[in-house]
Amino acid sequence: MNEKIITKMHVKDNLVKVMRVNGVDYISLTDMVRKIDNGPALIEKWLRNKNTIEFLGIWEEMYNEDFDTNAYDEIM
């Protein structure tokens, strides 16, 4: 069963969505930075960082059996 529950929580006067999938909580990064100057640009910059991409690639290799390593290698 793929249970999905979406709730919200307050973080420093900011409403942040929380999604629970099979008992694991995930938070919205974009909600967290919404009230910060250039917040969305910070996430965009973080996602373009080579270290971030390498981390995400390692994470996907470990936890995603359908991860396409060839497509990942092309990005790198």
C-alpha positions as CSV (number, residue, x, y, z in Angstrom):
1,M,0.0,0.0,0.0
2,N,1.4,3.4,-1.0
3,E,-0.1,5.7,1.7
4,K,0.2,9.4,1.1
5,I,-0.8,12.0,3.7
6,I,-0.2,15.7,3.2
7,T,-0.1,18.1,6.2
8,K,1.4,21.5,6.9
9,M,3.5,22.8,9.7
10,H,4.7,26.3,10.7
11,V,8.4,27.1,10.4
12,K,9.4,30.6,11.5
13,D,6.0,32.0,10.4
14,N,6.1,30.1,7.1
15,L,3.6,27.3,6.2
16,V,5.5,24.3,4.9
17,K,3.9,21.2,3.4
18,V,4.8,17.8,4.7
19,M,4.0,14.6,2.8
20,R,4.1,11.3,4.5
21,V,4.6,8.3,2.2
22,N,4.6,4.9,3.8
23,G,5.5,6.3,7.2
24,V,8.4,8.5,5.9
25,D,8.0,12.3,6.1
26,Y,9.1,14.6,3.2
27,I,9.1,18.4,3.4
28,S,8.8,21.0,0.7
29,L,12.1,22.8,0.2
30,T,10.4,25.5,-1.9
31,D,7.9,26.2,0.9
32,M,10.8,26.5,3.4
33,V,12.5,29.3,1.4
34,R,9.5,31.0,0.0
35,K,9.8,34.1,2.3
36,I,13.6,34.3,2.0
37,D,15.0,36.9,-0.5
38,N,15.9,34.9,-3.7
39,G,14.8,31.7,-1.9
40,P,13.9,29.8,-5.1
41,A,17.2,31.0,-6.7
42,L,19.0,29.4,-3.7
43,I,17.4,26.0,-4.4
44,E,18.2,26.4,-8.1
45,K,21.8,27.1,-7.4
46,W,22.0,24.2,-4.9
47,L,20.6,21.8,-7.5
48,R,23.2,22.9,-10.1
49,N,26.0,22.3,-7.7
50,K,28.2,19.4,-8.7
51,N,28.4,18.0,-5.2
52,T,24.6,18.0,-4.9
53,I,24.3,16.2,-8.2
54,E,26.9,13.6,-7.1
55,F,25.1,13.1,-3.8
56,L,21.7,12.7,-5.5
57,G,23.3,10.2,-7.9
58,I,24.7,8.1,-5.0
59,W,21.4,8.3,-3.2
60,E,19.5,7.1,-6.2
61,E,21.9,4.2,-6.9
62,M,21.5,3.0,-3.3
63,Y,17.7,3.4,-3.0
64,N,16.2,3.4,-6.5
65,E,16.3,0.0,-8.3
66,D,15.0,1.7,-11.5
67,F,17.7,4.4,-11.5
68,D,19.1,5.0,-15.0
69,T,22.9,5.2,-14.4
70,N,23.5,5.8,-18.1
71,A,21.3,8.9,-18.1
72,Y,23.0,10.1,-14.9
73,D,26.5,9.6,-16.4
74,E,25.4,11.8,-19.3
75,I,24.4,14.6,-16.9
76,M,27.7,14.3,-15.1
